[in-house]
Amino acid sequence: MPKQPNSGDRNFDDLSARFGRNIYGGLKGQIRLAVLRRDFAQQIPMPPFIPDTGKPPMRILDAGGGQGQFSIPLARAGHSLVLCDISEQMLLAAREEAERQGVSERVQLIQSPIQELASHLPDDSTSFDLVICHAVLEWVSNPRQVLEHLVNRLAPGGYLSLSYYNLHGAVYKNLLRTNFKKVKNEDYAGFRGSLSPTHPLYPEDVDEWLAQWPLERLCSSGIRVFHDYILDKAAREQDPQALLELELKFSRQEPYRSLGRYLHLLLRRS
């Protein structure tokens, strides 16, 4: 099969339904959401998923937020949400979900690349208390530039929730599957029509970029630190609750954390 193009940012108009099903559906999606929500609950003084009428709502940006599986529940908890994505089909699904949850009045949907988001916002509303960017950097041609735009959107003391596809995990999985030619060629970009990222990232590179900005790292977790390495599907699914509990347990422990298929960082702007 032909490779996905290496230039340009990935638009998921053609894979919207499959994206929602494969990324957030099933046990893989449960693990992803469990790790993210655990990190939020432990690190943010007012866990944003819990309604609290005694405190002002947060202003939240979900950059490349797709169908809003993670962020629309934040609007349900009373927060104000701006969700941007370049995919029209993704945003249509997000609109339907916001309507289903009765939070349309608190959700602003913007079809735009992250790099051009500021041009769609009033001058007095371009900073956010929380910026979310999940599974986006590995799909864009210039991830450092996108990351810089996200940091610039953070208000002082604001939080950045960043998750990205971990290239170390991709290497390890291909070693286990004896795809030695792919490993020798360092050829990890996905085929056209697949959900394997076009620009997988080494954590060392991301850490180097983040060190250039005034950000305090609050926590770092692996997402799916062993689930994807169990090649027998029946074995993976025989005890979902135990698997989920152990994923959470080992998600912060080395060396397991560094083998996560995705990494999640929660940071705060000084």
Secondary structure, 3 states (H helix, E strand, C coil): CCECCCCCCCCCHHHHHHHHHHHHCHHHHHHHHHHHHHHHHHHCCCCCCCCCCCCCCCEEEEECCCCCCCCHHHHHCCCEEEEEECCHHHHHHHHHHHHHCCCHHHEEEEECCHHHHHHHCCHHHCCEEEEEEECCHHHCCCHHHHHHHHHHCEEEEEEEEEEEEEHHHHHHHHHHCCCHHHHHHCCCCCECCCCCCCCCECHHHHHHHHCCCCEEEEEEEEECCCHHHCCCHHHHCCCHHHHHHHHHHHCCCCCCHHHCCEEEEEEEEC
